[in-house]
Amino acid sequence: MKKIWGLLMAAMLLLGSCASGEQAADYYTAGLKVTKLLGEIAGSEDYLSLISGQNMEAVRERVDTKDYDAPTAVYAVRMKDREGFLKQNLTGDMLESWEKLSEELQDQIAKKISVQTICSVMNGRQSAECIAFSSVTAATIQDSGIEPEGEESRQYLYVFEQGTPILVSFGYHAAGGMFLFLTREETGSLAALREALPDLEITSVEIP
C-alpha cells in the first residue's frame, strides 16, 4: 500500500502543472492531441526503454492498439469528496498518522487529492505493472491552445473501442494525459463508469 501511495504522489507531481480552470474552448480537439501522443508512446519500445528500467512489454502490448484518434465516448470528470476518499483508503499506520494531524495539515493533504489520484488508485488495483506503466507514459503537450480561467480544473476521460481509456487534464496552453486501466464493462455506459468511479462526478461530453 505504501509503495502504491508513493507512485500516486509521483503521478500527482507530474500532472499537477495541468490543473486549471474552465472556459469555452475546444477541449475535445486539444485532448485528442494528447491521446494520439500517448498512443504513439505505447507503440514505441525504444521510448519506453529510454525512460523506464522495468520490463513493461506485456502491458505495452495490451495498450498498443493503434486506436487513439477516434474515441467512442468522452466524459468530463471532477472530484467529489476529497476527505471522504482519504478516510476510505487510508488504513493501519497511515490512518493513525492522518488522525494525528491538525485540521490544517489534513486540509493540505486533502488538497493534493485529485482526479489523477483516483485514477492512479484504480490502476494500482489492476496491478503494480499497470500503475508503473501509466506513470512512465504520462505525457504533456505545450501547444494545446487552451486558455482556461478560474481555479477549478477540468479533466476529460476518452474511451476507445479497443484502446485503453485516457484521462486528459487541461492547463494554460498545455494538456497532460495518463492511461486509465478500466475494463470494457466499466466503460460500457455512463452508469457503469459512475459505478466504477464513485468518487468522481462524471458527465457526458458531446463528440463533434
URVENCOR-V253084 format. One record per residue. RES is the residue in one small letter. D_LAST is the distance of its C-alpha to the last C-alpha in Angstrom with 2 decimals. Layout:
BEGIN
((RES:D_LAST) (RES:D_LAST))
END
This chain:
BEGIN
((m:40.94) (k:42.05) (k:40.65) (i:37.20) (w:37.35) (g:38.36) (l:35.28) (l:33.14) (m:34.72) (a:34.10) (a:30.39) (m:30.25) (l:32.05) (l:29.72) (l:26.50) (g:28.10) (s:27.43) (c:23.68) (a:24.35) (s:23.24) (g:22.09) (e:18.98) (q:17.69) (a:14.70) (a:13.10) (d:10.15) (y:11.18) (y:8.28) (t:9.14) (a:12.72) (g:12.80) (l:11.88) (k:14.98) (v:16.96) (t:16.08) (k:16.96) (l:20.10) (l:21.17) (g:20.74) (e:23.04) (i:25.42) (a:25.69) (g:26.63) (s:29.33) (e:32.74) (d:34.19) (y:31.83) (l:32.64) (s:36.31) (l:36.43) (i:34.95) (s:36.29) (g:39.82) (q:38.82) (n:38.28) (m:34.65) (e:34.42) (a:34.01) (v:30.99) (r:29.55) (e:29.85) (r:28.13) (v:25.11) (d:25.02) (t:22.78) (k:20.95) (d:17.70) (y:15.82) (d:13.06) (a:10.80) (p:10.80) (t:11.29) (a:10.82) (v:10.57) (y:13.22) (a:14.79) (v:18.48) (r:21.63) (m:25.38) (k:27.57) (d:31.30) (r:32.31) (e:36.04) (g:35.63) (f:33.81) (l:36.64) (k:39.37) (q:37.92) (n:37.61) (l:40.73) (t:43.83) (g:47.42) (d:48.44) (m:45.01) (l:45.10) (e:48.66) (s:47.70) (w:44.87) (e:47.32) (k:49.77) (l:47.39) (s:47.65) (e:44.90) (e:43.94) (l:43.53) (q:41.67) (d:39.24) (q:38.80) (i:37.94) (a:35.58) (k:33.61) (k:33.05) (i:31.30) (s:27.54) (v:24.46) (q:25.36) (t:28.83) (i:27.71) (c:25.65) (s:28.68) (v:30.90) (m:28.79) (n:29.08) (g:32.79) (r:33.24) (q:32.05) (s:34.55) (a:35.93) (e:34.47) (c:30.89) (i:31.24) (a:32.98) (f:30.34) (s:27.56) (s:29.75) (v:30.65) (t:27.22) (a:25.49) (a:24.33) (t:23.12) (i:21.59) (q:22.99) (d:20.75) (s:17.46) (g:17.78) (i:17.40) (e:20.22) (p:20.38) (e:23.14) (g:25.31) (e:26.57) (e:24.22) (s:22.14) (r:18.50) (q:17.50) (y:14.48) (l:15.34) (y:13.41) (v:14.69) (f:15.17) (e:16.94) (q:19.96) (g:19.60) (t:20.91) (p:18.54) (i:18.12) (l:18.47) (v:17.23) (s:19.22) (f:18.58) (g:21.53) (y:22.67) (h:21.25) (a:21.10) (a:19.19) (g:21.01) (g:20.31) (m:22.49) (f:22.53) (l:22.96) (f:25.09) (l:24.12) (t:24.97) (r:22.86) (e:24.42) (e:23.52) (t:19.76) (g:19.77) (s:18.64) (l:18.18) (a:21.89) (a:22.99) (l:21.24) (r:22.89) (e:26.15) (a:25.90) (l:25.20) (p:27.26) (d:27.80) (l:24.18) (e:22.20) (i:18.86) (t:15.97) (s:12.62) (v:9.40) (e:6.35) (i:3.85) (p:0.00))
END
